[in-house]
Each structure stands twice: as structure tokens, then as C-alpha cells.
Amino acid sequence: MSHNFFTKILWQDFLSLIYPEICVHCGDNLLKNESYLCTICLTSLPVTKYAQEHEQAFFNYFSYLPKVSAAIAYLHFREGGVAQSLLHKLKYKGQPALAVMLGTYFGRHLMRHGHLEADYLLPIPMHPEKERKRGYNQSHEICKGLSAVLNIPIKEQFLVRISDPKTQATSRVVDRWRQLENVYLVEQVNLLKGKSVIIVDDVVTTGATMSTICELLSPYVQRIIILAAVTGK
């Protein structure tokens, strides 16, 4: 091995002593084989049972929607828990790679319970101005991890966000639904005809956004699967 290789390793080890990488949840220093989460926090991820065939609780929230054949969430949201820490870091701390990692874990989890078949992964779009400020769309980054595992291509051009309502987390559900009217647009519908799609979001709370997207897509697609990295449901 070259001298430059060993120099690089020594430099990385030196930097890790001065600026150690820490777990995004508990704050403990990470070991060399750990990334973003320490082993203890990784093994304590609040993984749901929604990928299991007999578990329909999450799907029941969307079962009334035409064309929706499955709905699976990966992690349960708990106040102060690991999932909350992950969401906070990937949404507000400029860490898109964390979202990719989360998507990869999610994809592996899905593969353990049976491979999902679809033509496209469709990330929930952000308003362009908001995405520019953040630097990335976390749902798209999660899709990257899912795509690498499930071998399903990502398509962003079909869903477009055209407005940015000032929805508050404390708003009543009916108000949130009204605020989402005319927010999203489906484009290139001819390319969606007869296709099976997976809609991906980072977190599902009321389900209003996901339901709106499903209703917009249902006239054009053959089948819809809903995936959420985290849910409070």
C-alpha cells in the first residue's frame, strides 16, 4: 500500500481524536464501524411491525383510497426517542447522508419481509424555495437508500409542489386537508398509465399529505404503495 494511503488513515485517526463523530441520538462517540448511530441506539430503533403481512394498522388509515394496496412505516415516533433525533438531524442539520442511510435500513427491513414490486419510487416533493434553503429533499434522499436496496428507480418529474401553505402542526385535521388543496400537481400522466408506484415520505402524522397525493395519482396509475420512514400513528 502507498505512503499516501497510510498518511490518510493516520490523519483521519488524528482528526477523530480532536473532532470525534458522535451518535445523533445519545451523543456518545462513535466507533470506527459505526455511522450516525452507536450500536446501542441502532439496536433500539423503534421498528414497527407494519411490514408483516398480518399487521394492517398503518394500512387501515389509507385503505379507503383507490389503488392503495399497501402502506408500511418503518419507525414509530416517540417523544425524545431515536426516531425523533433522526428526523431532526436530517431535516434541520443538513445531513442528507443520514436520510440515505435511513432509506437503506428501511429497504433492508422491507426485503426481510418480502420484496416490494413497483415501477417507480416517487418522493413527496418540497416547495422549490424550501428545498433550496435546506439543500435537499429528505424524502428524495430516503428514496436513494430504498432504491439501492429494492432496485426500483426514482422518478421526481411526476409530482410537483406548486404552493407552500403555512400549515401548523397544531391545526385541526380538516384545516390541514383544506390547506393542501391545489398544493400538488401530477405531470406527464401518460407515462404513469398502468404503472405501479411507491410514494415515499420521511414522516406521516395526520396522513393528509399522503392521502392528497394518492387521490391525485389514482386516476392514472394501476397501484399505489405508501412508505413512510417514521410515523406517529
C-alpha positions as protocol buffer text, in pm:
chain_id: "A"
residue {
  index: 1
  type: MET
  ca { x: 0 y: 0 z: 0 }
}
residue {
  index: 2
  type: SER
  ca { x: 118 y: 351 z: -76 }
}
residue {
  index: 3
  type: HIS
  ca { x: 261 y: 600 z: 170 }
}
residue {
  index: 4
  type: ASN
  ca { x: -30 y: 835 z: 88 }
}
residue {
  index: 5
  type: PHE
  ca { x: -281 y: 571 z: 197 }
}
residue {
  index: 6
  type: PHE
  ca { x: -122 y: 530 z: 541 }
}
residue {
  index: 7
  type: THR
  ca { x: -89 y: 907 z: 577 }
}
residue {
  index: 8
  type: LYS
  ca { x: -459 y: 947 z: 505 }
}
residue {
  index: 9
  type: ILE
  ca { x: -553 y: 685 z: 766 }
}
residue {
  index: 10
  type: LEU
  ca { x: -330 y: 846 z: 1029 }
}
residue {
  index: 11
  type: TRP
  ca { x: -477 y: 1188 z: 952 }
}
residue {
  index: 12
  type: GLN
  ca { x: -831 y: 1056 z: 983 }
}
residue {
  index: 13
  type: ASP
  ca { x: -746 y: 893 z: 1316 }
}
residue {
  index: 14
  type: PHE
  ca { x: -591 y: 1219 z: 1438 }
}
residue {
  index: 15
  type: LEU
  ca { x: -899 y: 1419 z: 1337 }
}
residue {
  index: 16
  type: SER
  ca { x: -1129 y: 1169 z: 1507 }
}
residue {
  index: 17
  type: LEU
  ca { x: -945 y: 1236 z: 1835 }
}
residue {
  index: 18
  type: ILE
  ca { x: -996 y: 1611 z: 1805 }
}
residue {
  index: 19
  type: TYR
  ca { x: -1341 y: 1609 z: 1641 }
}
residue {
  index: 20
  type: PRO
  ca { x: -1494 y: 1272 z: 1727 }
}
residue {
  index: 21
  type: GLU
  ca { x: -1808 y: 1169 z: 1543 }
}
residue {
  index: 22
  type: ILE
  ca { x: -2094 y: 1126 z: 1785 }
}
residue {
  index: 23
  type: CYS
  ca { x: -2420 y: 934 z: 1785 }
}
residue {
  index: 24
  type: VAL
  ca { x: -2703 y: 1157 z: 1660 }
}
residue {
  index: 25
  type: HIS
  ca { x: -2926 y: 1037 z: 1944 }
}
residue {
  index: 26
  type: CYS
  ca { x: -2729 y: 972 z: 2263 }
}
residue {
  index: 27
  type: GLY
  ca { x: -2419 y: 1182 z: 2183 }
}
residue {
  index: 28
  type: ASP
  ca { x: -2167 y: 907 z: 2261 }
}
residue {
  index: 29
  type: ASN
  ca { x: -1853 y: 889 z: 2048 }
}
residue {
  index: 30
  type: LEU
  ca { x: -1888 y: 652 z: 1755 }
}
residue {
  index: 31
  type: LEU
  ca { x: -1654 y: 364 z: 1689 }
}
residue {
  index: 32
  type: LYS
  ca { x: -1487 y: 316 z: 1351 }
}
residue {
  index: 33
  type: ASN
  ca { x: -1750 y: 71 z: 1228 }
}
residue {
  index: 34
  type: GLU
  ca { x: -2042 y: 288 z: 1340 }
}
residue {
  index: 35
  type: SER
  ca { x: -2213 y: 560 z: 1137 }
}
residue {
  index: 36
  type: TYR
  ca { x: -2451 y: 823 z: 1274 }
}
residue {
  index: 37
  type: LEU
  ca { x: -2590 y: 585 z: 1538 }
}
residue {
  index: 38
  type: CYS
  ca { x: -2399 y: 392 z: 1802 }
}
residue {
  index: 39
  type: THR
  ca { x: -2467 y: 18 z: 1821 }
}
residue {
  index: 40
  type: ILE
  ca { x: -2687 y: 57 z: 2129 }
}
residue {
  index: 41
  type: CYS
  ca { x: -2912 y: 319 z: 1965 }
}
residue {
  index: 42
  type: LEU
  ca { x: -2915 y: 128 z: 1636 }
}
residue {
  index: 43
  type: THR
  ca { x: -3038 y: -189 z: 1805 }
}
residue {
  index: 44
  type: SER
  ca { x: -3301 y: 10 z: 1996 }
}
residue {
  index: 45
  type: LEU
  ca { x: -3461 y: 161 z: 1685 }
}
residue {
  index: 46
  type: PRO
  ca { x: -3840 y: 158 z: 1736 }
}
residue {
  index: 47
  type: VAL
  ca { x: -3910 y: -59 z: 1432 }
}
residue {
  index: 48
  type: THR
  ca { x: -4278 y: -117 z: 1356 }
}
residue {
  index: 49
  type: LYS
  ca { x: -4440 y: -447 z: 1259 }
}
residue {
  index: 50
  type: TYR
  ca { x: -4622 y: -286 z: 966 }
}
residue {
  index: 51
  type: ALA
  ca { x: -4419 y: -478 z: 707 }
}
residue {
  index: 52
  type: GLN
  ca { x: -4559 y: -806 z: 835 }
}
residue {
  index: 53
  type: GLU
  ca { x: -4843 y: -939 z: 626 }
}
residue {
  index: 54
  type: HIS
  ca { x: -5088 y: -977 z: 914 }
}
residue {
  index: 55
  type: GLU
  ca { x: -5031 y: -624 z: 1051 }
}
residue {
  index: 56
  type: GLN
  ca { x: -5277 y: -383 z: 891 }
}
residue {
  index: 57
  type: ALA
  ca { x: -5291 y: -97 z: 1144 }
}
residue {
  index: 58
  type: PHE
  ca { x: -5099 y: 158 z: 935 }
}
residue {
  index: 59
  type: PHE
  ca { x: -5261 y: 47 z: 610 }
}
residue {
  index: 60
  type: ASN
  ca { x: -5607 y: 96 z: 763 }
}
residue {
  index: 61
  type: TYR
  ca { x: -5552 y: 473 z: 765 }
}
residue {
  index: 62
  type: PHE
  ca { x: -5532 y: 468 z: 384 }
}
residue {
  index: 63
  type: SER
  ca { x: -5735 y: 160 z: 286 }
}
residue {
  index: 64
  type: TYR
  ca { x: -6029 y: 375 z: 172 }
}
residue {
  index: 65
  type: LEU
  ca { x: -5816 y: 533 z: -100 }
}
residue {
  index: 66
  type: PRO
  ca { x: -5850 y: 387 z: -450 }
}
residue {
  index: 67
  type: LYS
  ca { x: -5547 y: 198 z: -585 }
}
residue {
  index: 68
  type: VAL
  ca { x: -5364 y: 185 z: -247 }
}
residue {
  index: 69
  type: SER
  ca { x: -5264 y: -179 z: -194 }
}
residue {
  index: 70
  type: ALA
  ca { x: -5019 y: -144 z: 94 }
}
residue {
  index: 71
  type: ALA
  ca { x: -4890 y: 108 z: 347 }
}
residue {
  index: 72
  type: ILE
  ca { x: -4580 y: 49 z: 557 }
}
residue {
  index: 73
  type: ALA
  ca { x: -4397 y: 270 z: 805 }
}
residue {
  index: 74
  type: TYR
  ca { x: -4052 y: 182 z: 932 }
}
residue {
  index: 75
  type: LEU
  ca { x: -4017 y: 354 z: 1272 }
}
residue {
  index: 76
  type: HIS
  ca { x: -4254 y: 464 z: 1546 }
}
residue {
  index: 77
  type: PHE
  ca { x: -4220 y: 828 z: 1652 }
}
residue {
  index: 78
  type: ARG
  ca { x: -4177 y: 871 z: 2026 }
}
residue {
  index: 79
  type: GLU
  ca { x: -4111 y: 1199 z: 2205 }
}
residue {
  index: 80
  type: GLY
  ca { x: -3740 y: 1212 z: 2285 }
}
residue {
  index: 81
  type: GLY
  ca { x: -3676 y: 883 z: 2106 }
}
residue {
  index: 82
  type: VAL
  ca { x: -3428 y: 775 z: 1841 }
}
residue {
  index: 83
  type: ALA
  ca { x: -3668 y: 837 z: 1551 }
}
residue {
  index: 84
  type: GLN
  ca { x: -3723 y: 1196 z: 1663 }
}
residue {
  index: 85
  type: SER
  ca { x: -3346 y: 1255 z: 1677 }
}
residue {
  index: 86
  type: LEU
  ca { x: -3304 y: 1113 z: 1326 }
}
residue {
  index: 87
  type: LEU
  ca { x: -3580 y: 1332 z: 1184 }
}
residue {
  index: 88
  type: HIS
  ca { x: -3441 y: 1644 z: 1349 }
}
residue {
  index: 89
  type: LYS
  ca { x: -3089 y: 1585 z: 1218 }
}
residue {
  index: 90
  type: LEU
  ca { x: -3184 y: 1505 z: 861 }
}
residue {
  index: 91
  type: LYS
  ca { x: -3439 y: 1788 z: 834 }
}
residue {
  index: 92
  type: TYR
  ca { x: -3265 y: 2071 z: 1016 }
}
residue {
  index: 93
  type: LYS
  ca { x: -2895 y: 1987 z: 1046 }
}
residue {
  index: 94
  type: GLY
  ca { x: -2801 y: 1947 z: 680 }
}
residue {
  index: 95
  type: GLN
  ca { x: -2727 y: 1575 z: 682 }
}
residue {
  index: 96
  type: PRO
  ca { x: -2867 y: 1420 z: 363 }
}
residue {
  index: 97
  type: ALA
  ca { x: -2643 y: 1115 z: 402 }
}
residue {
  index: 98
  type: LEU
  ca { x: -2833 y: 1032 z: 720 }
}
residue {
  index: 99
  type: ALA
  ca { x: -3156 y: 1020 z: 518 }
}
residue {
  index: 100
  type: VAL
  ca { x: -2991 y: 786 z: 265 }
}
residue {
  index: 101
  type: MET
  ca { x: -2880 y: 560 z: 550 }
}
residue {
  index: 102
  type: LEU
  ca { x: -3234 y: 558 z: 691 }
}
residue {
  index: 103
  type: GLY
  ca { x: -3369 y: 462 z: 349 }
}
residue {
  index: 104
  type: THR
  ca { x: -3114 y: 181 z: 324 }
}
residue {
  index: 105
  type: TYR
  ca { x: -3217 y: 39 z: 662 }
}
residue {
  index: 106
  type: PHE
  ca { x: -3581 y: 70 z: 562 }
}
residue {
  index: 107
  type: GLY
  ca { x: -3516 y: -111 z: 235 }
}
residue {
  index: 108
  type: ARG
  ca { x: -3338 y: -398 z: 411 }
}
residue {
  index: 109
  type: HIS
  ca { x: -3626 y: -422 z: 656 }
}
residue {
  index: 110
  type: LEU
  ca { x: -3873 y: -449 z: 367 }
}
residue {
  index: 111
  type: MET
  ca { x: -3662 y: -715 z: 194 }
}
residue {
  index: 112
  type: ARG
  ca { x: -3668 y: -929 z: 508 }
}
residue {
  index: 113
  type: HIS
  ca { x: -4047 y: -935 z: 489 }
}
residue {
  index: 114
  type: GLY
  ca { x: -4089 y: -984 z: 116 }
}
residue {
  index: 115
  type: HIS
  ca { x: -3973 y: -779 z: -181 }
}
residue {
  index: 116
  type: LEU
  ca { x: -4193 y: -489 z: -293 }
}
residue {
  index: 117
  type: GLU
  ca { x: -4251 y: -469 z: -666 }
}
residue {
  index: 118
  type: ALA
  ca { x: -4320 y: -137 z: -838 }
}
residue {
  index: 119
  type: ASP
  ca { x: -4214 y: 61 z: -1140 }
}
residue {
  index: 120
  type: TYR
  ca { x: -4115 y: 385 z: -967 }
}
residue {
  index: 121
  type: LEU
  ca { x: -4032 y: 540 z: -632 }
}
residue {
  index: 122
  type: LEU
  ca { x: -4197 y: 883 z: -602 }
}
residue {
  index: 123
  type: PRO
  ca { x: -4066 y: 1109 z: -322 }
}
residue {
  index: 124
  type: ILE
  ca { x: -4310 y: 1363 z: -180 }
}
residue {
  index: 125
  type: PRO
  ca { x: -4190 y: 1695 z: -331 }
}
residue {
  index: 126
  type: MET
  ca { x: -4094 y: 2002 z: -132 }
}
residue {
  index: 127
  type: HIS
  ca { x: -4164 y: 2359 z: -236 }
}
residue {
  index: 128
  type: PRO
  ca { x: -3865 y: 2462 z: -453 }
}
residue {
  index: 129
  type: GLU
  ca { x: -3776 y: 2761 z: -234 }
}
residue {
  index: 130
  type: LYS
  ca { x: -3779 y: 2550 z: 81 }
}
residue {
  index: 131
  type: GLU
  ca { x: -3570 y: 2282 z: -87 }
}
residue {
  index: 132
  type: ARG
  ca { x: -3313 y: 2540 z: -197 }
}
residue {
  index: 133
  type: LYS
  ca { x: -3279 y: 2666 z: 160 }
}
residue {
  index: 134
  type: ARG
  ca { x: -3239 y: 2316 z: 302 }
}
residue {
  index: 135
  type: GLY
  ca { x: -3020 y: 2200 z: 16 }
}
residue {
  index: 136
  type: TYR
  ca { x: -3204 y: 1875 z: -44 }
}
residue {
  index: 137
  type: ASN
  ca { x: -3538 y: 1698 z: -17 }
}
residue {
  index: 138
  type: GLN
  ca { x: -3515 y: 1447 z: 268 }
}
residue {
  index: 139
  type: SER
  ca { x: -3781 y: 1222 z: 109 }
}
residue {
  index: 140
  type: HIS
  ca { x: -3573 y: 1202 z: -209 }
}
residue {
  index: 141
  type: GLU
  ca { x: -3263 y: 1114 z: -7 }
}
residue {
  index: 142
  type: ILE
  ca { x: -3456 y: 837 z: 170 }
}
residue {
  index: 143
  type: CYS
  ca { x: -3558 y: 715 z: -177 }
}
residue {
  index: 144
  type: LYS
  ca { x: -3191 y: 686 z: -272 }
}
residue {
  index: 145
  type: GLY
  ca { x: -3137 y: 434 z: 7 }
}
residue {
  index: 146
  type: LEU
  ca { x: -3456 y: 247 z: -79 }
}
residue {
  index: 147
  type: SER
  ca { x: -3368 y: 241 z: -449 }
}
residue {
  index: 148
  type: ALA
  ca { x: -3024 y: 94 z: -385 }
}
residue {
  index: 149
  type: VAL
  ca { x: -3177 y: -197 z: -193 }
}
residue {
  index: 150
  type: LEU
  ca { x: -3505 y: -252 z: -379 }
}
residue {
  index: 151
  type: ASN
  ca { x: -3363 y: -181 z: -726 }
}
residue {
  index: 152
  type: ILE
  ca { x: -3655 y: 47 z: -815 }
}
residue {
  index: 153
  type: PRO
  ca { x: -3580 y: 375 z: -998 }
}
residue {
  index: 154
  type: ILE
  ca { x: -3664 y: 715 z: -850 }
}
residue {
  index: 155
  type: LYS
  ca { x: -3880 y: 949 z: -1055 }
}
residue {
  index: 156
  type: GLU
  ca { x: -3924 y: 1309 z: -941 }
}
residue {
  index: 157
  type: GLN
  ca { x: -4083 y: 1459 z: -1251 }
}
residue {
  index: 158
  type: PHE
  ca { x: -4434 y: 1321 z: -1195 }
}
residue {
  index: 159
  type: LEU
  ca { x: -4512 y: 1506 z: -871 }
}
residue {
  index: 160
  type: VAL
  ca { x: -4468 y: 1881 z: -841 }
}
residue {
  index: 161
  type: ARG
  ca { x: -4537 y: 2109 z: -547 }
}
residue {
  index: 162
  type: ILE
  ca { x: -4681 y: 2437 z: -671 }
}
residue {
  index: 163
  type: SER
  ca { x: -4758 y: 2623 z: -347 }
}
residue {
  index: 164
  type: ASP
  ca { x: -4646 y: 2632 z: 13 }
}
residue {
  index: 165
  type: PRO
  ca { x: -4934 y: 2661 z: 262 }
}
residue {
  index: 166
  type: LYS
  ca { x: -4841 y: 2772 z: 612 }
}
residue {
  index: 167
  type: THR
  ca { x: -4970 y: 2457 z: 776 }
}
residue {
  index: 168
  type: GLN
  ca { x: -4918 y: 2443 z: 1151 }
}
residue {
  index: 169
  type: ALA
  ca { x: -4865 y: 2115 z: 1333 }
}
residue {
  index: 170
  type: THR
  ca { x: -5142 y: 2210 z: 1576 }
}
residue {
  index: 171
  type: SER
  ca { x: -5402 y: 2277 z: 1306 }
}
residue {
  index: 172
  type: ARG
  ca { x: -5716 y: 2068 z: 1306 }
}
residue {
  index: 173
  type: VAL
  ca { x: -5711 y: 1778 z: 1061 }
}
residue {
  index: 174
  type: VAL
  ca { x: -5990 y: 1929 z: 849 }
}
residue {
  index: 175
  type: ASP
  ca { x: -5793 y: 2255 z: 822 }
}
residue {
  index: 176
  type: ARG
  ca { x: -5480 y: 2071 z: 712 }
}
residue {
  index: 177
  type: TRP
  ca { x: -5679 y: 1896 z: 438 }
}
residue {
  index: 178
  type: ARG
  ca { x: -5817 y: 2227 z: 312 }
}
residue {
  index: 179
  type: GLN
  ca { x: -5471 y: 2384 z: 313 }
}
residue {
  index: 180
  type: LEU
  ca { x: -5343 y: 2105 z: 87 }
}
residue {
  index: 181
  type: GLU
  ca { x: -5594 y: 2176 z: -186 }
}
residue {
  index: 182
  type: ASN
  ca { x: -5417 y: 2282 z: -507 }
}
residue {
  index: 183
  type: VAL
  ca { x: -5073 y: 2233 z: -349 }
}
residue {
  index: 184
  type: TYR
  ca { x: -4956 y: 1943 z: -568 }
}
residue {
  index: 185
  type: LEU
  ca { x: -4971 y: 1871 z: -939 }
}
residue {
  index: 186
  type: VAL
  ca { x: -4927 y: 1549 z: -1137 }
}
residue {
  index: 187
  type: GLU
  ca { x: -4737 y: 1587 z: -1464 }
}
residue {
  index: 188
  type: GLN
  ca { x: -4653 y: 1360 z: -1758 }
}
residue {
  index: 189
  type: VAL
  ca { x: -4959 y: 1150 z: -1679 }
}
residue {
  index: 190
  type: ASN
  ca { x: -4925 y: 945 z: -1999 }
}
residue {
  index: 191
  type: LEU
  ca { x: -4605 y: 793 z: -1860 }
}
residue {
  index: 192
  type: LEU
  ca { x: -4785 y: 689 z: -1542 }
}
residue {
  index: 193
  type: LYS
  ca { x: -5067 y: 495 z: -1704 }
}
residue {
  index: 194
  type: GLY
  ca { x: -5069 y: 133 z: -1595 }
}
residue {
  index: 195
  type: LYS
  ca { x: -4770 y: 180 z: -1364 }
}
residue {
  index: 196
  type: SER
  ca { x: -4729 y: 72 z: -1003 }
}
residue {
  index: 197
  type: VAL
  ca { x: -4575 y: 342 z: -784 }
}
residue {
  index: 198
  type: ILE
  ca { x: -4439 y: 372 z: -431 }
}
residue {
  index: 199
  type: ILE
  ca { x: -4493 y: 710 z: -267 }
}
residue {
  index: 200
  type: VAL
  ca { x: -4225 y: 789 z: -9 }
}
residue {
  index: 201
  type: ASP
  ca { x: -4227 y: 1045 z: 272 }
}
residue {
  index: 202
  type: ASP
  ca { x: -4000 y: 1096 z: 569 }
}
residue {
  index: 203
  type: VAL
  ca { x: -4279 y: 1118 z: 826 }
}
residue {
  index: 204
  type: VAL
  ca { x: -4656 y: 1065 z: 830 }
}
residue {
  index: 205
  type: THR
  ca { x: -4856 y: 1234 z: 1104 }
}
residue {
  index: 206
  type: THR
  ca { x: -5216 y: 1313 z: 1007 }
}
residue {
  index: 207
  type: GLY
  ca { x: -5179 y: 1141 z: 670 }
}
residue {
  index: 208
  type: ALA
  ca { x: -5330 y: 1441 z: 492 }
}
residue {
  index: 209
  type: THR
  ca { x: -5039 y: 1498 z: 253 }
}
residue {
  index: 210
  type: MET
  ca { x: -5007 y: 1132 z: 163 }
}
residue {
  index: 211
  type: SER
  ca { x: -5382 y: 1098 z: 106 }
}
residue {
  index: 212
  type: THR
  ca { x: -5385 y: 1405 z: -118 }
}
residue {
  index: 213
  type: ILE
  ca { x: -5104 y: 1264 z: -332 }
}
residue {
  index: 214
  type: CYS
  ca { x: -5277 y: 926 z: -360 }
}
residue {
  index: 215
  type: GLU
  ca { x: -5601 y: 1086 z: -474 }
}
residue {
  index: 216
  type: LEU
  ca { x: -5416 y: 1286 z: -740 }
}
residue {
  index: 217
  type: LEU
  ca { x: -5234 y: 980 z: -872 }
}
residue {
  index: 218
  type: SER
  ca { x: -5514 y: 724 z: -857 }
}
residue {
  index: 219
  type: PRO
  ca { x: -5679 y: 817 z: -1191 }
}
residue {
  index: 220
  type: TYR
  ca { x: -5356 y: 740 z: -1375 }
}
residue {
  index: 221
  type: VAL
  ca { x: -5171 y: 455 z: -1201 }
}
residue {
  index: 222
  type: GLN
  ca { x: -5253 y: 89 z: -1159 }
}
residue {
  index: 223
  type: ARG
  ca { x: -5138 y: 51 z: -798 }
}
residue {
  index: 224
  type: ILE
  ca { x: -5004 y: 263 z: -513 }
}
residue {
  index: 225
  type: ILE
  ca { x: -4785 y: 160 z: -218 }
}
residue {
  index: 226
  type: ILE
  ca { x: -4723 y: 405 z: 67 }
}
residue {
  index: 227
  type: LEU
  ca { x: -4392 y: 410 z: 253 }
}
residue {
  index: 228
  type: ALA
  ca { x: -4307 y: 634 z: 549 }
}
residue {
  index: 229
  type: ALA
  ca { x: -3973 y: 629 z: 728 }
}
residue {
  index: 230
  type: VAL
  ca { x: -4137 y: 743 z: 1053 }
}
residue {
  index: 231
  type: THR
  ca { x: -4495 y: 765 z: 1174 }
}
residue {
  index: 232
  type: GLY
  ca { x: -4675 y: 883 z: 1483 }
}
residue {
  index: 233
  type: LYS
  ca { x: -4968 y: 655 z: 1403 }
}
